[in-house]
Amino acid sequence: MRVLAMIMAGGASENLSVLTMVRAEPAIPFGGKFRIIDFSLSNCVNSDIYNVSLLTQHMPRSLNVHVGVGKPWDLDRSQGGVRLLQPYLGPRQSGWQRGTADAVRRNLDFVDEQRVDTVLILAGDHIYKMDYRLMLQFHQQSGAQVTLGVRRVSPFETYRFGIVSVDSDMRITGFKEKPRRSKETLASMGIYIFDYKVLKEVLADEKPNDFGRDILPKIINSHRVYAHTFEGYWADVGTLQAYWEANMSLLAETPALDLYDPDWVIHTRSEEQPPVRVGNEAWVGGNLISNGCIVEGVVERSVLSPGVRVAPGAIVRDSVIMNDTVIEAHARVERAIIDKDVHIGESAEIGYGVDNIPNREHPTRLNTGLTVVGKWARIPNGAKIGHNVIINPGAKEGSFQTDFVPSGETLSP
């Protein structure tokens, strides 16, 4: 079996608000030192798949820099390796890719050059550890032409996923994309294995643009489409609350996602940073703190990326703090997601006041009490910022008309 992995890495999830205003979703930091894309890439190499392509589109620079030639994943190879496939213009190609299927269709010439017989299509924005060899083995032994990775979800979550029904042999008999209600609870993980001949056949029609919405519901009767159940940890971090919860779950005494498993290492591009320094007056408890951090205040139940500084008297609780953010003396940060290179002034408070007022501009995206601060923002000394507040990337001290941003508001530069 000659396999090419194609990772869908071009997404622009509006549900992640300020985090995807400056980068593609797979490039978002996660778990301190990692990026979301690291999990799909590491799964590939840990599964002995060394021919990998990333299909990018939305704001790819951060992702391109992170992946580079693939050295951290042992993908800097003359044969196979990792290739970044970006949208291009040609005699028959124009405009943006219109969905996952369209993204693959526009790169079929590249797939032809790889001389593979099997294509493994992956989502680049999920957190999980999976041995793809087991799914590939099932695909081959079952005689499937197409195999979907699936997992069981709560009946209350089915509206978020493509839901499949199967027979006793795990052959798929029905597929509904994000149904309002469903008795079935097997959800597609956005992982597909296609016999390459079948993939070319179903993509010959220029109209279908998305695998889940357009292609899979149509081919279950005309092709042998099977489901392979995955029982391990898997998180779709496509909302702010889900992203925050997935980070916080890493702080459990025995987390469901083990980042310290020597048999399944999550590789990443590591920054050159000195060890963590914890000051004499600091207090830390139940955190993930990355290299290069200097902690001289209080940090509890939080995830800190490399290079974060917490000054004396500052308090950080239940928060995700990304690279090189500075939290000055006596500032307070609670239940927040703080993007990279943010400066929080002395005695400022983030997560202040009542937490039950949804964000006015985006009430369905931000309504659980989190506060989100975008990249490069500058929070003035003494400012008080409520819950469910969005501070957009690049907001400066002059952007604040007063020292108080009430719960539910949005502040732009």
N, C-alpha and C positions, 0 to 999 in steps of 0.2 A: 504494500500500500504506500503510494507516494503522496504525501500530504502537504498542502499549503494552508497555513493559517492566515485568515484575513480578519483583522481587528477593526471594528467600526469605531473610529476615534474622532469623528468630526462633529459631534453633537454640540448644540447650544441650548442647554436646558434653561428656560426662563424661570423654572421653579427654584433654581439655585441662586437667583437674584444676583447680587454683586459678585459672587464667586465666579460666574461665567461671563461677566462683562469684560474681563481682561484675559480670559484663557478658555480653552476647550475643557469640557467637563472631565475628561480623563487625566488632565494635567493638574487637577486640584490636589493640593497636599492632603494626606490622610495618615492618621496614626503617628504623627510626629515627623518622621524622616521620610516617609514614603509618598508616592503619588498614586492616584487611583489606577493608572495604567500599569503600574508595577505588578499588579496581581495577575492580569491576563498574560503579560509577557513572561512572568515567572512560571505560571502554570504551563505555558508552552514549553519552555526549556526543561522544566522538571518532568515533563511528559515526553521528552526526547523529540520535540518538534523544533527544528532549527531553521525552518523556512517560513518566515513570518513577514507579513506586510501590514502596515497601518494606513488606513484610509482616513485622511484628515480633511478638514474643511474650515470649520469655525475657529478663527484666531489661533492658528497652529504654532506660532513662534515658540511659546513656552514649552509645548509638547515636543517640538523638534529639537530644542536645545537639550531637554531632559533625556530624550532617547538617543540622540546623536547617531553614532554608528553601531550602537547596541552593545558596547563592551561590557557593562555591568552584568548583562544577561548571557554573555558568551555568544553574542550574535554578530560580532564583527568578523564575518567570514567571507571568503572569496566565493564559496559555494553555499547558496542559501543565505542565511543571515537575516537582517531586518531591513526592509525598504519602506520609505515613507512615500505614499502615493497621494498626491494632492490634485485637486481639480485642474483641468487644463482645457484650452480651446483647441479645436481641430476641425477638419472638414465636416464631421458629423457630430461634433460635441460643442455645446455652448451653454452658458449659464451654470448655476449651482446644481449640485447633485440634489435630487428631489426626495431621497429616501435611501434606506439601506440597500434595497435591491438595485436601485439606479446607480448607487456608488459602486457596487460590484460590477454591474453591466458595463460601466464606462472603463473598467480596468480588465476586461476579458482578454485583451491583447497581451497584457502582462501575464495573466494566468496561463495563456497558451504557451508563452515562452518558458514557463516553469516545468512543463511536461509532467504534470501531476495527474492522478486519477481521482483524487479525493480533495475536497475543499472544506475546511473547518472554518465556519464563520462565527466570530465572537463579538460580544459587546465589550467595549473598552471602558465602561463606566460602572462596573459591578465589583463588589468586594467578596472574594471567595478563594478557596484553594481546591482545585479539582484536577484529578489525573485524567486527562483527555484520552489516554490509551484505553481506559475501560469503556468509554463511549464509542471509540473507534472499533474496538473489538466487538461490541454489541452490534454496531452498524453492519459489520462484515458478516457476523454469524447469523444474524436475523434475515439476511438477504434484502435489507432495506435499500432503497434508492435515496431516501432522505431520512435523517434522524434528528429529532429535537431533544435537547436537554430540558427536562421538566422537574419541577419540585412541587410538593404539596404546600398550599397556602391556606390561611384562614378564609372561611366563607365571606368574611367581611372585607377581604382584600382582593377578591376576584376582579373587581372593576378596574384594577390597576394593570392587569396582565392579559396576555393572550391565553385563553383557557381551552384545554383539549379534553376530549373524551376518547377512551381507548377500549379495545376488546381484551380478551384474556391473554392474548399474545403481545400486548402493548402496541398493536397497530392502531394508529390514530383513525378514529371514525368521525370526529367532528372537531372543528376549530372555530372559536369565536374570539375576536379581538376586543378586549376590555368590555365584556358584557356588564350591564347594570347589575344583573343578578344571575347567579349560576349555581346549579346543584353540584356541578363538577368543581373540583378544587386542584386539579393538576395544571400548573401554570408554566408557560414557556419562559425559559431563562434567557432567551435571545441567543442561544447557542444552537447552531445548525450544522449538520454534516450533510454534504451533497456529493453524490457521484458527479464527477465533473461533467460528463455527457448530459446528465439530467439538468444540471445547473445552466448549461448553455441553452438547452432546449427551453426551459421556463423563462429565461431572460431574453429570448429571441423577440418576443413582443415588446415594443418600446413603451407600452403604457403602464404596466405594473411597476410601481416605484418602491414599494415597501414589502418586505417578506411577510411580516405579521398581518398586515392589513389586506394586502392584495394577492400574494402568491400562495401562501400556505393553505388558506381556506379553499382555494380552487383546485389544488393538486392532490388532496387527500383521496379523491375518488379515482383519479387517473394514474396515480403512482403509489408505490409501496412506501408509505410514510409511517415511521415508528417513533415511539417515545422512549427515552432512557431516563430513568428517575435518579436524581442526585439527592443524597440524604444529608450532605454536610452543610456547614454554615454558608449562607449566601445572603448578601445584602444589596438591595437596589438603593443607592444613596442619592436618588434623583430629586429629593426635596430637602429643604434646610433642616427640618426636624429629623428626617431619616439619616442625614449626614451627621448631625450632632449626636444622635443616639448611637450610631455605629462607632463613632469615636469614643463615646462614654462607655460603651460595652467592653472596650479593651481594658478598662480599669478594674473589671471584676476580678475577684481572687483567682477564679479559674475561667478565663474568657473563652467564649465559644470559638473565637478565631485566635489561634495560637501563633503569634508572630515569632516565637522563639523555638519553633520546631526545627531541629537540625536536619531532619529528613525531607523537609519541604521549605527551603529557604526562599523568602521573598527578597529578590534582588532589587537594587535601586542605584541610582547615581548619587553617591554620597558627597556631601560638601566637605571640604577640608576645614574642620573645626576643632578647637581644643576641647578637652573634657569639660563636663558640667562643673560649675563652681557654685557651691551653696554657702552663703555667708554665715557667720557666727550667730547672727540674730534671726536668721531665716527659719521658717517652719514649713515643711512639705509633708504631704500625706496623700497616698493613693493616686499618684500621677504617672504619666509618661513624659519624661523630660529628655530632650534630645541634646546631642553634643553642641557645645558652644553657648549654651544657656548660662546666664548668671542670675541666680536667685538670691536676693537679699531680703525679700518680704515673705508673705504667706502665699503658698500655692496649694490648693486642695482640689482633688478630683478633677484634674485638668490635663489636657494634652498640649505640650509645648513643642513646637518645631525648632530646628536649629537656630541658634543666635538670638533667642528671645532674652530680654533683660527685664527683671522685676526688681525695682528699686526698694530701698528700706521703707517699711511702713505700708507698702502697697499690698493689696489683697486680690488674689485671683481664685475664683471658685467656679466649678462646673462649666468650664469654658474650653474652647479650642483656640489656641493662639498660634498663628503661623509665623514663618521665618522672619527674623530680624525686627520684630515688633518691640518697641520700648514702652514699658509701663512705669511712669515716674513715681516718685515718692508719694505715699499716702493716697494714691489712686485706688479705685475699687472696680473690679470687673466681675460680674456674676451672670451666669447663663448667657454667654455671648460666643459668637464666632467672629474672630478678629483676623482679617486677611494680612498678607505680608506687608512689611515696611510701614506699619502704622505707628504713630507716636501719640501716646495718651498722656496728657499733661498732669502735672502735680494736682493731687486732690480731686481729680475728675472722677465721676461715677458713671459706670455703664451698667445698665440693668437697674434702674432706679424707679421707685414708685409702684403703681398698680400694674399687674401683668395680664389683665383680662381684656384689654382693648386691642383688637386686631389692627394690623397695619392698614391705614385708610386707603392707600393706593393699591395694595395687594393683599386683601383680607384673607384670601384662600391660601396664600403662600406663607404668610407669617402671622400666626395667631396663637402660638403656644408659649409665649413669654420670652422667646429668644430675642437677642439684639444682634444685628449683623453690621459690621464695619468693613467697608471696602478697602482695597489696596491703596496705599500711599496717603490715607486720610490722616489729618492732624486734629486731634481733639484738644481744645484749649484747657489751660489750667482751670480747675474748679468747675468745669462744665458738668451738668447732670443730664444724662441721656436715659430715657425711659425704656420700657420693654416693647417688643415688637416694633422696634425702630430700625430703619435702614439708613445707614450713612454711606452714600455712594462713593465709589473710588475717586481719589483725588480731592476730597473735600478738605479745605484749608481752614485755619482758624478764622479767617475773614468770612467764611461761609456761614458762621454761626451769628445770627442776628441777636440772640440772647444766650445766656449761659445755660438755659434749660430747653431741652428737646423733649416734649411730652410723649408718653407712650402712644404708639400707633402712627407716629409721624415719619416722614422721609426727608432727608437732607441731601441736597445736591450741591456740587461745587459752585 
